[in-house]
Amino acid sequence: MIDQNSQFMAILTAVGEAKQANADALGVPWTFAQMGVGDAGGADLIPDRAQTKLINERRRASLNQVKIDPQNSNVIIAEQVIPENVGGWWIREIGLYDADGDLVAVANCAPSFKPLLAQGSGKTQVVRMNFIVTSAANVVLKIDPSVVLATRQYVDDSIIAVLPPTRQPGNYRQVTINARGIVESGSNPSTLEGYEIEPASQKEAEDGADNTKPMTALRVAQVFARRVIQATEKVLGLAKIGTQPQVNAGIDDSTIVTPKKLRLGFQIVAGTVGYIVFPTWLGSWIVQWHAGMTLQGSTTNITHFPIPFPNKLGSVVVGGYNNGAIGNNYQVYLSDGVGGAAGAVNEAWFKTMNNGVTGSAGLSYIAVGN
């Protein structure tokens, strides 16, 4: 009777021991091919190394896989998966057969009923036998690709084995995918070269015919450098607006004069009394005049310009007319009445003297300065 004191084990049979010794001595491969399960006739059994067959074998089929225990290199794990449509009996004994069909290992196990679907219950049964060998060097490890059923652990291990061990989670704009469609690596390029995008060459950029390649900042600058050129009398292009000092100097021939800079400083008052202030690029020269003003005769008269000359008075020319005054030898001339003409002019006014007249007389003048 099976209880908490029952012992379960897997051992090599005498045939298995001999075949292992031969494989170790000669270095020849030892291949396990099939696994059998049985109900031992309903009895509780202890594995016997002298066995050459199971007591009551119910099923024999190919192994799913044979592998070495990752925790112990001298332990071999043989595995078989029994599908849900096979059963109707108990599993109490397990046998392992090699490629020659010999029973090389035998084991007992805790009784497990394998139902049929027709009984109203079904399950996929995984049967494993772990047994110790002196050396696993000559044991042929295998996975049978013709076996449809596989354990979840096998599937998990297989997926982990296929996936790259260094993969990192994250969002990637560029990935490398292997032949099985698995992402092996990823990156986030920050340049066109990183995306294997070829930018336009200088010639392509300047020709302007290609409509597929992107333009870098350098290529844009090169296009502008070729097409946006200095304007001349014969070449259409661009020209800068001249500064006021450039306009005033009148030397530069590559900039444009705006109306404001052309007129800067220009003033005019037209009439009997008036003046013209020329623009700065003409030196800001000023011409002032008066025609027909009345002066007192035989005395010094002060005449003020309409606007003072900002810098200096260059010249003033005066002329008189009798205007009906008594006397026929009327004259008007620059004089301060004391030192003559030397002190008669400055930037704001000038002084004149009249002679040959006893009443009032007329004066006209024109003055130039800046």
C-alpha positions as CSV (number, residue, x, y, z in Angstrom):
1,M,0.0,0.0,0.0
2,I,1.3,3.4,-0.9
3,D,1.6,5.9,2.0
4,Q,3.9,8.6,3.4
5,N,6.6,5.9,4.0
6,S,6.7,4.7,0.5
7,Q,9.9,5.1,-1.4
8,F,10.2,5.9,-5.1
9,M,13.3,5.6,-7.2
10,A,14.8,5.1,-10.7
11,I,17.7,2.7,-11.3
12,L,19.7,1.3,-14.2
13,T,18.9,-2.3,-15.0
14,A,21.7,-4.8,-15.3
15,V,21.5,-4.3,-19.1
16,G,21.7,-0.6,-18.6
17,E,24.7,-0.8,-16.3
18,A,26.6,-2.9,-18.8
19,K,25.7,-0.5,-21.7
20,Q,26.8,2.5,-19.7
21,A,30.1,0.8,-18.8
22,N,30.7,0.0,-22.5
23,A,29.9,3.5,-23.6
24,D,32.2,5.0,-21.0
25,A,35.1,2.6,-21.8
26,L,34.8,2.8,-25.6
27,G,33.6,6.4,-25.8
28,V,30.6,5.4,-28.0
29,P,27.3,7.2,-27.9
30,W,24.4,5.8,-25.8
31,T,21.0,6.8,-27.1
32,F,17.7,6.6,-25.3
33,A,14.7,6.1,-27.6
34,Q,11.4,5.3,-25.9
35,M,9.7,5.4,-22.6
36,G,7.1,2.9,-21.4
37,V,4.5,3.2,-18.6
38,G,2.5,0.5,-16.9
39,D,0.2,-0.2,-14.0
40,A,2.4,-3.1,-12.6
41,G,-0.8,-5.3,-12.5
42,G,-2.2,-3.2,-9.7
43,A,0.7,-4.0,-7.3
44,D,3.0,-1.7,-5.5
45,L,6.5,-2.5,-6.8
46,I,10.2,-1.9,-6.1
47,P,12.4,-1.4,-9.2
48,D,14.6,-4.5,-9.8
49,R,17.9,-4.2,-11.7
50,A,17.3,-7.6,-13.2
51,Q,14.2,-6.5,-15.0
52,T,14.1,-6.7,-18.8
53,K,10.6,-5.5,-19.2
54,L,7.8,-3.8,-17.2
55,I,5.4,-5.9,-15.2
56,N,2.4,-4.7,-17.1
57,E,3.2,-2.2,-19.8
58,R,0.3,-0.1,-21.0
59,R,2.0,2.3,-23.4
60,R,5.4,2.8,-25.1
61,A,6.2,5.9,-27.1
62,S,9.1,8.1,-28.2
63,L,10.7,10.5,-25.8
64,N,10.0,14.2,-25.9
65,Q,13.5,15.0,-24.7
66,V,16.5,13.8,-22.9
67,K,18.6,16.4,-21.0
68,I,21.0,16.7,-18.1
69,D,19.7,18.0,-14.8
70,P,20.9,21.6,-14.5
71,Q,21.5,21.0,-10.8
72,N,23.5,17.8,-11.2
73,S,25.5,16.9,-14.2
74,N,25.3,13.1,-13.4
75,V,21.5,13.0,-13.4
76,I,19.7,12.3,-16.7
77,I,16.1,13.5,-17.2
78,A,14.0,11.6,-19.7
79,E,10.6,13.0,-20.5
80,Q,7.4,11.9,-22.3
81,V,4.1,13.6,-22.7
82,I,1.0,11.5,-22.8
83,P,-1.9,13.3,-24.7
84,E,-5.4,13.6,-23.3
85,N,-6.9,11.0,-25.7
86,V,-4.7,8.2,-24.3
87,G,-5.4,6.4,-21.0
88,G,-7.9,4.5,-19.0
89,W,-5.3,3.0,-16.7
90,W,-3.0,3.6,-13.7
91,I,0.6,4.6,-14.0
92,R,2.8,2.9,-11.4
93,E,5.9,1.9,-13.3
94,I,8.2,3.6,-15.8
95,G,10.7,2.0,-18.1
96,L,13.4,3.6,-20.4
97,Y,14.4,1.9,-23.6
98,D,17.5,2.6,-25.6
99,A,17.9,2.6,-29.4
100,D,18.3,-1.2,-29.3
101,G,15.0,-1.7,-27.6
102,D,16.5,-2.8,-24.3
103,L,15.1,-1.8,-21.0
104,V,18.0,0.2,-19.5
105,A,16.3,1.9,-16.6
106,V,13.3,1.3,-14.5
107,A,11.4,3.3,-11.9
108,N,8.3,3.2,-9.7
109,C,6.1,6.2,-9.1
110,A,3.2,7.3,-7.0
111,P,0.1,5.9,-8.6
112,S,-1.6,8.3,-11.1
113,F,-4.7,7.5,-13.0
114,K,-4.7,8.6,-16.6
115,P,-8.3,9.0,-17.6
116,L,-9.9,9.0,-21.1
117,L,-12.0,11.9,-22.3
118,A,-14.9,9.4,-22.7
119,Q,-14.8,9.0,-19.0
120,G,-15.7,12.7,-18.5
121,S,-12.2,13.8,-17.5
122,G,-9.1,14.3,-19.4
123,K,-5.5,15.6,-18.8
124,T,-2.2,15.7,-20.5
125,Q,0.2,13.7,-18.5
126,V,3.9,14.5,-18.2
127,V,6.1,11.6,-17.2
128,R,9.7,12.2,-16.2
129,M,12.4,9.7,-15.1
130,N,15.5,11.0,-13.3
131,F,18.3,8.5,-12.9
132,I,22.0,8.7,-12.0
133,V,24.8,7.8,-14.4
134,T,28.5,7.7,-13.7
135,S,29.1,10.1,-16.6
136,A,26.8,11.9,-19.0
137,A,29.6,12.5,-21.5
138,N,28.4,9.7,-23.9
139,V,24.7,10.0,-23.4
140,V,23.0,11.4,-26.5
141,L,20.8,14.3,-25.5
142,K,17.9,14.9,-27.8
143,I,14.6,16.7,-28.5
144,D,12.3,14.9,-30.8
145,P,10.7,17.4,-33.2
146,S,8.1,14.9,-34.3
147,V,6.5,15.0,-30.8
148,V,3.7,17.4,-30.8
149,L,3.1,17.9,-27.1
150,A,5.6,19.8,-25.0
151,T,5.6,20.9,-21.4
152,R,5.1,24.5,-20.5
153,Q,8.6,24.6,-18.9
154,Y,10.1,23.4,-22.1
155,V,8.3,26.0,-24.1
156,D,9.3,28.7,-21.6
157,D,12.9,27.6,-21.7
158,S,12.9,27.4,-25.4
159,I,11.6,31.0,-25.8
160,I,14.1,32.3,-23.3
161,A,16.9,30.5,-25.2
162,V,15.8,32.1,-28.5
163,L,15.4,35.7,-27.1
164,P,18.5,37.8,-26.9
165,P,19.8,37.8,-23.3
166,T,20.7,41.5,-23.3
167,R,17.4,42.9,-24.7
168,Q,16.2,46.0,-22.8
169,P,12.7,47.4,-22.6
170,G,12.0,50.8,-24.2
171,N,10.9,52.6,-27.3
172,Y,13.2,52.4,-30.3
173,R,13.0,54.2,-33.7
174,Q,15.3,51.6,-35.4
175,V,15.5,47.9,-34.6
176,T,17.4,44.9,-35.9
177,I,15.3,41.8,-36.5
178,N,16.7,38.3,-37.1
179,A,15.5,35.6,-39.5
180,R,12.8,34.5,-37.0
181,G,11.3,37.9,-36.6
182,I,12.8,38.5,-33.2
183,V,14.0,42.0,-32.3
184,E,17.7,41.6,-31.4
185,S,18.7,45.2,-30.8
186,G,17.3,48.7,-31.0
187,S,18.6,52.2,-31.2
188,N,17.5,55.8,-31.6
189,P,19.5,57.5,-34.3
190,S,19.8,61.3,-34.3
191,T,21.3,61.8,-37.7
192,L,20.2,61.1,-41.3
193,E,23.2,58.7,-41.6
194,G,21.8,56.8,-38.6
195,Y,18.7,56.1,-40.6
196,E,20.8,55.4,-43.7
197,I,19.2,58.3,-45.5
198,E,21.5,60.0,-48.0
199,P,21.3,63.8,-48.1
200,A,21.6,65.7,-51.3
201,S,25.1,66.4,-52.6
202,Q,26.3,69.9,-53.3
203,K,25.7,69.5,-57.0
204,E,22.2,68.0,-56.5
205,A,21.4,70.9,-54.1
206,E,22.6,73.6,-56.5
207,D,20.9,72.0,-59.6
208,G,17.6,71.8,-57.8
209,A,16.4,68.8,-59.8
210,D,16.1,66.1,-57.1
211,N,12.8,66.0,-55.2
212,T,13.5,63.1,-52.8
213,K,16.7,63.8,-50.9
214,P,16.7,66.0,-47.8
215,M,18.9,69.2,-47.6
216,T,21.3,69.8,-44.8
217,A,22.0,73.2,-43.4
218,L,25.3,73.2,-45.3
219,R,23.6,72.4,-48.6
220,V,21.0,75.2,-48.1
221,A,23.8,77.7,-47.4
222,Q,25.7,76.5,-50.5
223,V,22.6,77.0,-52.7
224,F,22.1,80.5,-51.3
225,A,25.7,81.3,-51.8
226,R,25.5,80.3,-55.5
227,R,22.1,81.9,-56.3
228,V,21.9,84.8,-54.0
229,I,24.7,87.0,-55.2
230,Q,25.6,90.7,-55.2
231,A,23.5,92.7,-57.6
232,T,25.4,94.8,-60.2
233,E,24.3,96.9,-63.2
234,K,24.3,93.7,-65.3
235,V,23.5,90.9,-62.7
236,L,20.3,90.4,-60.9
237,G,20.9,89.7,-57.2
238,L,20.7,91.2,-53.8
239,A,22.1,94.4,-52.4
240,K,22.3,95.7,-48.9
241,I,20.8,99.0,-47.8
242,G,23.6,101.5,-47.3
243,T,24.2,103.2,-44.0
244,Q,23.9,106.9,-43.7
245,P,27.7,107.2,-43.4
246,Q,28.1,105.2,-46.6
247,V,25.6,107.4,-48.3
248,N,27.3,110.6,-47.1
249,A,30.7,109.3,-48.1
250,G,29.5,108.5,-51.7
251,I,32.2,105.9,-52.3
252,D,30.3,102.5,-51.9
253,D,28.8,101.2,-55.2
254,S,27.3,97.9,-53.9
255,T,24.5,99.2,-51.6
256,I,21.1,100.8,-52.1
257,V,20.2,104.3,-51.0
258,T,16.7,104.6,-49.5
259,P,14.6,107.7,-49.9
260,K,15.0,108.6,-46.2
261,K,18.8,108.5,-46.4
262,L,18.7,110.3,-49.7
263,R,16.7,113.2,-48.3
264,L,18.1,113.2,-44.8
265,G,18.8,116.8,-43.7
266,F,17.1,118.4,-46.7
267,Q,15.0,121.5,-46.0
268,I,13.6,124.3,-48.2
269,V,11.6,127.5,-47.6
270,A,10.8,129.2,-50.9
271,G,9.8,132.8,-51.2
272,T,11.2,136.4,-51.0
273,V,12.9,135.2,-47.8
274,G,14.0,131.6,-47.8
275,Y,16.7,129.0,-47.7
276,I,17.7,125.6,-48.9
277,V,19.4,123.0,-46.7
278,F,21.0,120.4,-48.9
279,P,21.0,116.7,-47.7
280,T,23.8,115.3,-45.6
281,W,25.3,113.4,-48.5
282,L,25.8,116.8,-50.2
283,G,27.6,118.2,-47.2
284,S,24.6,119.8,-45.6
285,W,25.4,123.1,-47.4
286,I,22.9,125.9,-46.8
287,V,21.9,128.7,-49.2
288,Q,19.8,131.6,-47.7
289,W,18.5,134.8,-49.3
290,H,16.3,137.9,-48.9
291,A,15.1,140.2,-51.6
292,G,13.5,143.6,-50.9
293,M,14.0,144.3,-47.2
294,T,14.1,148.0,-46.1
295,L,17.1,149.5,-44.2
296,Q,17.6,152.8,-42.5
297,G,20.0,155.0,-44.4
298,S,23.3,156.4,-43.2
299,T,23.5,153.9,-40.2
300,T,24.6,150.4,-39.3
301,N,21.9,147.8,-39.8
302,I,21.8,144.2,-38.4
303,T,20.2,141.6,-40.6
304,H,19.5,138.1,-39.2
305,F,19.5,135.0,-41.3
306,P,16.2,132.9,-41.4
307,I,18.2,130.1,-39.8
308,P,21.7,130.2,-38.2
309,F,24.4,128.4,-40.0
310,P,25.2,125.4,-37.7
311,N,29.0,125.4,-38.5
312,K,30.2,128.4,-40.4
313,L,29.2,131.1,-42.8
314,G,31.0,130.7,-46.1
315,S,30.1,133.9,-47.8
316,V,27.4,136.6,-48.0
317,V,26.8,138.9,-50.9
318,V,24.7,142.1,-50.4
319,G,23.2,144.5,-52.8
320,G,21.1,147.6,-52.4
321,Y,18.6,149.7,-54.3
322,N,17.5,153.3,-53.7
323,N,13.8,152.5,-53.1
324,G,13.0,156.2,-53.6
325,A,15.4,157.5,-51.0
326,I,17.0,160.9,-51.4
327,G,20.4,160.6,-53.0
328,N,21.7,159.2,-56.2
329,N,24.9,157.5,-55.1
330,Y,23.4,154.9,-52.8
331,Q,25.7,152.1,-51.6
332,V,25.3,149.2,-49.1
333,Y,28.2,147.2,-47.9
334,L,29.3,144.9,-45.0
335,S,30.5,146.9,-42.1
336,D,30.2,146.9,-38.3
337,G,30.6,150.7,-38.3
338,V,33.9,150.5,-36.5
339,G,36.3,147.8,-37.8
340,G,34.8,147.6,-41.3
341,A,33.9,144.2,-42.8
342,A,36.0,142.1,-40.4
343,G,33.5,142.1,-37.6
344,A,30.4,142.5,-39.8
345,V,29.4,138.8,-40.2
346,N,28.9,135.6,-38.1
347,E,26.8,132.4,-38.4
348,A,23.5,134.1,-37.3
349,W,23.6,137.7,-38.8
350,F,25.5,140.3,-40.6
351,K,25.9,144.1,-40.4
352,T,25.7,146.6,-43.2
353,M,26.3,150.3,-43.7
354,N,24.4,152.6,-46.2
355,N,25.6,155.8,-47.6
356,G,24.4,158.3,-50.2
357,V,20.9,158.1,-48.8
358,T,19.1,160.2,-46.2
359,G,16.0,158.1,-45.8
360,S,15.3,154.3,-46.0
361,A,16.8,152.1,-48.6
362,G,16.5,148.5,-49.9
363,L,18.7,145.5,-49.4
364,S,19.0,142.1,-51.0
365,Y,21.5,139.3,-50.1
366,I,22.5,135.7,-50.7
367,A,24.5,133.7,-48.1
368,V,26.2,130.3,-48.4
369,G,27.5,128.2,-45.5
370,N,27.0,124.9,-43.6
